[in-house]
Amino acid sequence: MRRLQWLLWNRSERRLRAPWRLLLGMTLFVLLSVVTLLGLQLLRQTAGIALLAGVDPAIRPLALNAIGGVVVLLTLVMVAWSLDQRRLSDYGLRFDREWWVDCGFGLALGAGAMTALVLAGIAGGWLAVERSGLSADALSQLAMLAGVFLLVGIYEELLVRGYLLTNIAEGLLWFDQLSARVAAVIAALLSALVFGGLHAINPNATLLSTVIISAAGVMLALGYLYTGELAIPIGIHITWNAFQGLVYGLPVSGATLPVSLVDTTTRGPAVVSGGAFGPEAGLLGLAGVVLA
Protein backbone atom coordinates (compact mmCIF):
# COMPACT_ATOMS: atom_id res chain seq x y z
CA MET A 1 0.00 0.00 0.00
CA ARG A 2 2.84 2.39 0.77
CA ARG A 3 4.43 1.68 -2.59
CA LEU A 4 1.12 2.20 -4.36
CA GLN A 5 0.55 5.45 -2.47
CA TRP A 6 4.04 6.63 -3.39
CA LEU A 7 3.37 5.80 -7.03
CA LEU A 8 0.09 7.73 -7.15
CA TRP A 9 0.43 10.51 -4.60
CA ASN A 10 3.05 13.24 -4.13
CA ARG A 11 3.09 13.73 -0.36
CA SER A 12 5.23 16.87 -0.37
CA GLU A 13 2.94 18.61 -2.92
CA ARG A 14 -0.25 16.96 -1.56
CA ARG A 15 -1.62 16.12 -5.00
CA LEU A 16 -1.55 13.31 -7.58
CA ARG A 17 1.68 12.81 -9.45
CA ALA A 18 1.94 14.45 -12.87
CA PRO A 19 1.16 11.41 -15.08
CA TRP A 20 -2.09 10.74 -13.25
CA ARG A 21 -3.04 14.42 -13.23
CA LEU A 22 -2.47 14.56 -16.99
CA LEU A 23 -4.46 11.37 -17.58
CA LEU A 24 -7.44 12.58 -15.55
CA GLY A 25 -7.22 16.10 -16.93
CA MET A 26 -7.13 15.05 -20.60
CA THR A 27 -9.98 12.61 -19.96
CA LEU A 28 -12.07 15.47 -18.59
CA PHE A 29 -11.24 17.64 -21.60
CA VAL A 30 -12.38 14.96 -24.03
CA LEU A 31 -15.50 13.95 -22.09
CA LEU A 32 -16.79 17.48 -21.55
CA SER A 33 -16.09 18.46 -25.17
CA VAL A 34 -17.97 15.42 -26.46
CA VAL A 35 -20.86 15.98 -24.03
CA THR A 36 -21.12 19.63 -25.11
CA LEU A 37 -21.21 18.82 -28.83
CA LEU A 38 -23.72 15.99 -28.29
CA GLY A 39 -25.84 18.32 -26.19
CA LEU A 40 -25.89 20.94 -28.91
CA GLN A 41 -26.80 18.29 -31.48
CA LEU A 42 -29.62 16.98 -29.26
CA LEU A 43 -30.90 20.52 -28.75
CA ARG A 44 -31.00 21.00 -32.50
CA GLN A 45 -32.96 17.78 -33.02
CA THR A 46 -35.45 18.11 -30.15
CA ALA A 47 -36.07 21.85 -30.09
CA GLY A 48 -35.63 22.45 -33.81
CA ILE A 49 -32.83 24.93 -33.19
CA ALA A 50 -30.49 25.00 -36.16
CA LEU A 51 -26.98 25.04 -34.76
CA LEU A 52 -25.06 28.01 -36.21
CA ALA A 53 -27.87 28.52 -38.72
CA GLY A 54 -26.88 32.08 -39.55
CA VAL A 55 -23.21 31.26 -39.94
CA ASP A 56 -21.57 30.75 -43.33
CA PRO A 57 -20.95 26.98 -43.88
CA ALA A 58 -17.27 27.72 -44.47
CA ILE A 59 -17.02 29.29 -41.01
CA ARG A 60 -18.98 26.68 -39.06
CA PRO A 61 -15.96 24.40 -38.34
CA LEU A 62 -14.12 27.40 -36.89
CA ALA A 63 -17.18 28.43 -34.89
CA LEU A 64 -17.46 24.91 -33.46
CA ASN A 65 -13.75 25.09 -32.66
CA ALA A 66 -14.45 28.29 -30.72
CA ILE A 67 -17.28 26.60 -28.80
CA GLY A 68 -14.91 23.75 -27.99
CA GLY A 69 -12.38 26.35 -26.88
CA VAL A 70 -14.79 27.78 -24.33
CA VAL A 71 -15.37 24.27 -22.98
CA VAL A 72 -11.60 23.70 -22.76
CA LEU A 73 -11.08 26.98 -20.90
CA LEU A 74 -13.82 26.20 -18.37
CA THR A 75 -12.49 22.66 -17.93
CA LEU A 76 -8.96 23.97 -17.50
CA VAL A 77 -10.09 26.22 -14.65
CA MET A 78 -11.64 23.19 -12.94
CA VAL A 79 -8.59 20.97 -13.58
CA ALA A 80 -6.20 23.67 -12.37
CA TRP A 81 -8.11 24.09 -9.12
CA SER A 82 -8.96 20.46 -8.35
CA LEU A 83 -6.07 18.40 -9.77
CA ASP A 84 -3.10 20.71 -10.24
CA GLN A 85 -3.96 22.99 -7.31
CA ARG A 86 -3.01 26.01 -9.40
CA ARG A 87 -4.46 29.21 -10.73
CA LEU A 88 -4.39 30.11 -14.44
CA SER A 89 -1.64 32.60 -13.62
CA ASP A 90 0.55 29.60 -12.79
CA TYR A 91 0.18 28.51 -16.43
CA GLY A 92 1.52 31.81 -17.74
CA LEU A 93 -1.51 34.13 -17.64
CA ARG A 94 -0.45 37.11 -15.51
CA PHE A 95 -1.94 40.26 -16.97
CA ASP A 96 0.54 42.84 -15.74
CA ARG A 97 2.30 45.54 -17.78
CA GLU A 98 5.22 43.31 -18.76
CA TRP A 99 2.82 40.60 -19.92
CA TRP A 100 1.07 42.98 -22.29
CA VAL A 101 4.38 44.29 -23.65
CA ASP A 102 5.46 40.72 -24.42
CA CYS A 103 2.07 39.99 -25.97
CA GLY A 104 2.46 43.03 -28.22
CA PHE A 105 5.84 41.70 -29.31
CA GLY A 106 4.25 38.33 -30.08
CA LEU A 107 1.46 39.97 -32.09
CA ALA A 108 4.02 41.89 -34.15
CA LEU A 109 6.17 38.80 -34.64
CA GLY A 110 3.29 36.64 -35.87
CA ALA A 111 2.10 39.33 -38.29
CA GLY A 112 5.65 40.04 -39.50
CA ALA A 113 6.55 36.39 -40.07
CA MET A 114 3.35 35.75 -42.05
CA THR A 115 3.86 38.92 -44.11
CA ALA A 116 7.45 37.93 -44.89
CA LEU A 117 6.22 34.47 -45.88
CA VAL A 118 3.62 35.90 -48.28
CA LEU A 119 6.07 38.38 -49.84
CA ALA A 120 8.58 35.59 -50.40
CA GLY A 121 5.86 33.49 -52.00
CA ILE A 122 4.84 36.30 -54.34
CA ALA A 123 8.47 37.00 -55.26
CA GLY A 124 9.05 33.32 -56.02
CA GLY A 125 5.86 32.96 -58.05
CA TRP A 126 4.27 30.48 -55.62
CA LEU A 127 1.59 32.94 -54.45
CA ALA A 128 -0.40 35.52 -56.38
CA VAL A 129 -2.73 38.33 -55.29
CA GLU A 130 -5.96 38.18 -57.29
CA ARG A 131 -7.90 41.07 -55.77
CA SER A 132 -8.08 43.36 -52.79
CA GLY A 133 -10.86 45.14 -50.93
CA LEU A 134 -13.69 44.25 -48.57
CA SER A 135 -17.42 44.84 -48.91
CA ALA A 136 -19.44 46.34 -46.07
CA ASP A 137 -21.50 43.13 -45.82
CA ALA A 138 -18.39 41.14 -44.94
CA LEU A 139 -17.40 43.26 -41.94
CA SER A 140 -19.54 41.26 -39.50
CA GLN A 141 -17.97 38.01 -40.68
CA LEU A 142 -14.53 39.55 -40.42
CA ALA A 143 -15.19 40.66 -36.84
CA MET A 144 -16.58 37.26 -35.85
CA LEU A 145 -13.60 35.41 -37.30
CA ALA A 146 -11.20 37.79 -35.58
CA GLY A 147 -12.90 36.87 -32.29
CA VAL A 148 -12.60 33.17 -33.15
CA PHE A 149 -8.85 33.48 -33.82
CA LEU A 150 -8.43 35.42 -30.59
CA LEU A 151 -10.13 32.64 -28.61
CA VAL A 152 -8.26 29.87 -30.45
CA GLY A 153 -4.91 31.54 -29.79
CA ILE A 154 -5.65 31.78 -26.08
CA TYR A 155 -7.13 28.35 -25.41
CA GLU A 156 -4.68 26.34 -27.56
CA GLU A 157 -1.67 27.99 -25.94
CA LEU A 158 -3.12 27.65 -22.47
CA LEU A 159 -3.87 23.97 -23.07
CA VAL A 160 -0.76 22.81 -24.98
CA ARG A 161 1.95 25.10 -23.64
CA GLY A 162 0.63 26.26 -20.28
CA TYR A 163 -1.04 23.07 -19.03
CA LEU A 164 0.52 20.20 -21.00
CA LEU A 165 4.13 21.37 -21.26
CA THR A 166 4.25 22.43 -17.61
CA ASN A 167 2.90 19.15 -16.27
CA ILE A 168 5.07 16.99 -18.54
CA ALA A 169 8.17 18.89 -17.43
CA GLU A 170 7.25 18.49 -13.77
CA GLY A 171 6.54 14.81 -14.27
CA LEU A 172 9.93 14.26 -15.88
CA LEU A 173 11.63 15.80 -12.84
CA TRP A 174 10.43 12.71 -10.97
CA PHE A 175 13.48 11.02 -12.57
CA ASP A 176 16.37 12.39 -10.56
CA GLN A 177 18.75 11.95 -13.50
CA LEU A 178 17.07 14.73 -15.49
CA SER A 179 17.81 18.39 -14.86
CA ALA A 180 15.08 21.03 -15.05
CA ARG A 181 16.51 22.30 -18.35
CA VAL A 182 16.49 18.85 -19.97
CA ALA A 183 12.99 18.16 -18.65
CA ALA A 184 11.77 21.45 -20.16
CA VAL A 185 13.30 20.64 -23.55
CA ILE A 186 11.75 17.16 -23.64
CA ALA A 187 8.39 18.55 -22.53
CA ALA A 188 8.55 21.20 -25.26
CA LEU A 189 9.20 18.56 -27.91
CA LEU A 190 6.46 16.22 -26.66
CA SER A 191 3.88 19.01 -26.40
CA ALA A 192 4.85 20.16 -29.92
CA LEU A 193 4.14 16.66 -31.25
CA VAL A 194 0.72 16.77 -29.58
CA PHE A 195 0.14 20.19 -31.17
CA GLY A 196 0.97 18.80 -34.60
CA GLY A 197 -1.20 15.76 -34.01
CA LEU A 198 -4.21 17.89 -33.07
CA HIS A 199 -4.00 19.52 -36.51
CA ALA A 200 -3.46 16.23 -38.36
CA ILE A 201 -7.23 15.65 -38.51
CA ASN A 202 -7.91 19.00 -40.21
CA PRO A 203 -9.15 19.06 -43.81
CA ASN A 204 -6.39 18.59 -46.44
CA ALA A 205 -3.80 17.78 -43.75
CA THR A 206 -0.63 16.00 -44.88
CA LEU A 207 2.37 14.45 -43.21
CA LEU A 208 4.36 17.58 -44.08
CA SER A 209 1.73 19.87 -42.53
CA THR A 210 1.85 17.83 -39.30
CA VAL A 211 5.65 18.05 -39.20
CA ILE A 212 5.67 21.81 -39.83
CA ILE A 213 2.95 22.52 -37.26
CA SER A 214 4.91 20.43 -34.77
CA ALA A 215 7.92 22.65 -35.56
CA ALA A 216 5.67 25.66 -34.96
CA GLY A 217 4.83 24.11 -31.59
CA VAL A 218 8.53 24.18 -30.69
CA MET A 219 8.77 27.80 -31.81
CA LEU A 220 5.75 28.76 -29.68
CA ALA A 221 7.14 26.84 -26.70
CA LEU A 222 10.34 28.91 -26.81
CA GLY A 223 8.47 32.06 -25.89
CA TYR A 224 6.97 30.28 -22.88
CA LEU A 225 10.27 28.74 -21.80
CA TYR A 226 12.24 31.98 -22.08
CA THR A 227 9.74 34.15 -20.20
CA GLY A 228 7.63 31.79 -18.10
CA GLU A 229 4.59 33.54 -19.58
CA LEU A 230 2.18 32.72 -22.42
CA ALA A 231 2.14 36.31 -23.69
CA ILE A 232 4.51 35.81 -26.62
CA PRO A 233 3.08 32.49 -27.91
CA ILE A 234 -0.50 33.75 -27.57
CA GLY A 235 0.38 36.90 -29.54
CA ILE A 236 2.15 34.94 -32.29
CA HIS A 237 -0.67 32.40 -32.53
CA ILE A 238 -3.38 35.05 -32.91
CA THR A 239 -1.77 37.17 -35.63
CA TRP A 240 -0.24 34.22 -37.49
CA ASN A 241 -3.76 32.81 -38.05
CA ALA A 242 -5.48 36.18 -38.50
CA PHE A 243 -3.00 37.55 -41.04
CA GLN A 244 -2.89 34.24 -42.87
CA GLY A 245 -6.66 34.00 -43.30
CA LEU A 246 -8.29 37.38 -42.71
CA VAL A 247 -5.63 39.63 -44.22
CA TYR A 248 -4.06 37.55 -47.01
CA GLY A 249 -6.92 35.16 -47.75
CA LEU A 250 -4.92 31.93 -47.45
CA PRO A 251 -6.33 28.71 -45.96
CA VAL A 252 -5.80 28.46 -42.20
CA SER A 253 -4.81 24.90 -41.29
CA GLY A 254 -7.14 23.51 -43.94
CA ALA A 255 -10.01 25.99 -43.43
CA THR A 256 -10.80 28.34 -46.30
CA LEU A 257 -12.38 31.58 -45.12
CA PRO A 258 -15.17 33.33 -47.08
CA VAL A 259 -13.86 36.82 -46.30
CA SER A 260 -10.44 38.48 -46.32
CA LEU A 261 -8.82 41.82 -47.09
CA VAL A 262 -6.73 40.32 -49.89
CA ASP A 263 -7.41 37.21 -51.96
CA THR A 264 -4.19 35.26 -52.45
CA THR A 265 -4.04 32.09 -54.54
CA THR A 266 -1.39 29.39 -54.60
CA ARG A 267 0.63 28.47 -57.66
CA GLY A 268 3.25 25.88 -58.35
CA PRO A 269 3.92 22.76 -56.27
CA ALA A 270 1.94 22.34 -53.05
CA VAL A 271 5.11 21.20 -51.29
CA VAL A 272 6.24 24.84 -51.50
CA SER A 273 3.00 26.85 -51.18
CA GLY A 274 1.09 24.42 -48.97
CA GLY A 275 -1.82 24.07 -51.37
CA ALA A 276 -5.32 23.66 -49.96
CA PHE A 277 -4.14 23.29 -46.35
CA GLY A 278 -2.34 26.62 -46.28
CA PRO A 279 1.31 27.65 -45.90
CA GLU A 280 1.89 25.31 -42.93
CA ALA A 281 1.80 22.38 -45.39
CA GLY A 282 4.64 23.80 -47.51
CA LEU A 283 8.20 24.98 -47.34
CA LEU A 284 7.02 28.60 -47.19
CA GLY A 285 5.33 27.85 -43.89
CA LEU A 286 8.44 26.13 -42.58
CA ALA A 287 10.50 29.19 -43.51
CA GLY A 288 8.05 31.41 -41.62
CA VAL A 289 8.30 29.18 -38.54
CA VAL A 290 12.12 29.24 -38.67
CA LEU A 291 12.10 33.03 -39.09
CA ALA A 292 9.80 33.46 -36.08
Solvent accessible surface area in square Angstrom, and as a share of the most:
residue,aa,sasa,rsa
1,M,186,0.83
2,R,215,0.78
3,R,205,0.75
4,L,90,0.45
5,Q,98,0.44
6,W,139,0.49
7,L,70,0.35
8,L,62,0.31
9,W,93,0.33
10,N,26,0.13
11,R,187,0.68
12,S,105,0.68
13,E,81,0.36
14,R,183,0.67
15,R,24,0.09
16,L,41,0.21
17,R,29,0.11
18,A,8,0.06
19,P,59,0.37
20,W,84,0.30
21,R,4,0.02
22,L,28,0.14
23,L,106,0.53
24,L,82,0.41
25,G,0,0.00
26,M,64,0.29
27,T,60,0.35
28,L,55,0.27
29,F,9,0.04
30,V,90,0.52
31,L,98,0.49
32,L,62,0.31
33,S,28,0.18
34,V,71,0.41
35,V,94,0.54
36,T,40,0.24
37,L,80,0.40
38,L,114,0.57
39,G,36,0.35
40,L,42,0.21
41,Q,70,0.31
42,L,106,0.53
43,L,85,0.42
44,R,97,0.35
45,Q,115,0.51
46,T,101,0.59
47,A,60,0.47
48,G,65,0.62
49,I,90,0.46
50,A,59,0.46
51,L,52,0.26
52,L,39,0.19
53,A,62,0.48
54,G,84,0.81
55,V,26,0.15
56,D,44,0.23
57,P,93,0.59
58,A,41,0.32
59,I,0,0.00
60,R,87,0.32
61,P,80,0.50
62,L,17,0.08
63,A,10,0.08
64,L,64,0.32
65,N,50,0.26
66,A,13,0.10
67,I,47,0.24
68,G,18,0.18
69,G,0,0.00
70,V,68,0.39
71,V,19,0.11
72,V,14,0.08
73,L,40,0.20
74,L,121,0.60
75,T,3,0.02
76,L,0,0.00
77,V,74,0.42
78,M,83,0.37
79,V,0,0.00
80,A,2,0.01
81,W,196,0.69
82,S,53,0.34
83,L,30,0.15
84,D,0,0.00
85,Q,102,0.45
86,R,33,0.12
87,R,174,0.64
88,L,52,0.26
89,S,28,0.18
90,D,53,0.28
91,Y,0,0.00
92,G,1,0.01
93,L,19,0.09
94,R,104,0.38
95,F,122,0.51
96,D,78,0.40
97,R,198,0.72
98,E,123,0.55
99,W,8,0.03
100,W,143,0.50
101,V,86,0.49
102,D,28,0.15
103,C,8,0.05
104,G,34,0.33
105,F,113,0.47
106,G,0,0.00
107,L,62,0.31
108,A,66,0.51
109,L,46,0.23
110,G,0,0.00
111,A,16,0.13
112,G,38,0.36
113,A,1,0.01
114,M,0,0.00
115,T,42,0.24
116,A,39,0.30
117,L,6,0.03
118,V,3,0.02
119,L,110,0.55
120,A,49,0.38
121,G,0,0.00
122,I,70,0.35
123,A,92,0.71
124,G,38,0.36
125,G,42,0.41
126,W,85,0.30
127,L,4,0.02
128,A,12,0.09
129,V,74,0.42
130,E,93,0.42
131,R,121,0.44
132,S,84,0.54
133,G,43,0.41
134,L,55,0.27
135,S,69,0.45
136,A,81,0.63
137,D,128,0.66
138,A,14,0.11
139,L,99,0.49
140,S,82,0.53
141,Q,50,0.22
142,L,34,0.17
143,A,68,0.53
144,M,74,0.33
145,L,0,0.00
146,A,47,0.36
147,G,37,0.35
148,V,10,0.06
149,F,3,0.01
150,L,92,0.46
151,L,39,0.19
152,V,8,0.05
153,G,0,0.00
154,I,52,0.26
155,Y,21,0.08
156,E,20,0.09
157,E,0,0.00
158,L,1,0.00
159,L,19,0.09
160,V,2,0.01
161,R,0,0.00
162,G,0,0.00
163,Y,0,0.00
164,L,14,0.07
165,L,4,0.02
166,T,22,0.13
167,N,0,0.00
168,I,26,0.13
169,A,16,0.13
170,E,62,0.28
171,G,12,0.12
172,L,31,0.15
173,L,77,0.38
174,W,81,0.28
175,F,112,0.47
176,D,132,0.69
177,Q,163,0.73
178,L,50,0.25
179,S,60,0.39
180,A,69,0.53
181,R,193,0.70
182,V,66,0.38
183,A,1,0.00
184,A,24,0.19
185,V,77,0.44
186,I,57,0.29
187,A,0,0.00
188,A,6,0.04
189,L,91,0.45
190,L,77,0.38
191,S,0,0.00
192,A,2,0.02
193,L,113,0.56
194,V,62,0.35
195,F,8,0.03
196,G,0,0.00
197,G,35,0.33
198,L,89,0.44
199,H,21,0.09
200,A,45,0.35
201,I,153,0.78
202,N,41,0.21
203,P,84,0.53
204,N,84,0.43
205,A,32,0.25
206,T,70,0.41
207,L,148,0.74
208,L,55,0.27
209,S,1,0.00
210,T,31,0.18
211,V,84,0.48
212,I,1,0.01
213,I,7,0.04
214,S,13,0.08
215,A,34,0.26
216,A,12,0.10
217,G,0,0.00
218,V,49,0.28
219,M,21,0.09
220,L,8,0.04
221,A,0,0.00
222,L,76,0.38
223,G,10,0.09
224,Y,19,0.07
225,L,66,0.33
226,Y,177,0.67
227,T,55,0.32
228,G,40,0.38
229,E,31,0.14
230,L,0,0.00
231,A,1,0.00
232,I,23,0.11
233,P,0,0.00
234,I,4,0.02
235,G,0,0.00
236,I,6,0.03
237,H,13,0.06
238,I,21,0.11
239,T,16,0.09
240,W,18,0.06
241,N,15,0.08
242,A,18,0.14
243,F,59,0.25
244,Q,0,0.00
245,G,0,0.00
246,L,10,0.05
247,V,31,0.18
248,Y,32,0.12
249,G,20,0.19
250,L,3,0.01
251,P,18,0.11
252,V,7,0.04
253,S,14,0.09
254,G,7,0.07
255,A,19,0.15
256,T,87,0.51
257,L,21,0.11
258,P,57,0.36
259,V,5,0.03
260,S,8,0.05
261,L,73,0.36
262,V,32,0.18
263,D,45,0.23
264,T,6,0.04
265,T,51,0.29
266,T,51,0.30
267,R,133,0.48
268,G,60,0.57
269,P,74,0.47
270,A,59,0.46
271,V,79,0.46
272,V,22,0.13
273,S,2,0.01
274,G,5,0.05
275,G,15,0.14
276,A,61,0.48
277,F,2,0.01
278,G,0,0.00
279,P,1,0.01
280,E,9,0.04
281,A,7,0.06
282,G,0,0.00
283,L,88,0.44
284,L,12,0.06
285,G,0,0.00
286,L,62,0.31
287,A,61,0.47
288,G,2,0.02
289,V,8,0.05
290,V,117,0.67
291,L,115,0.57
292,A,32,0.25
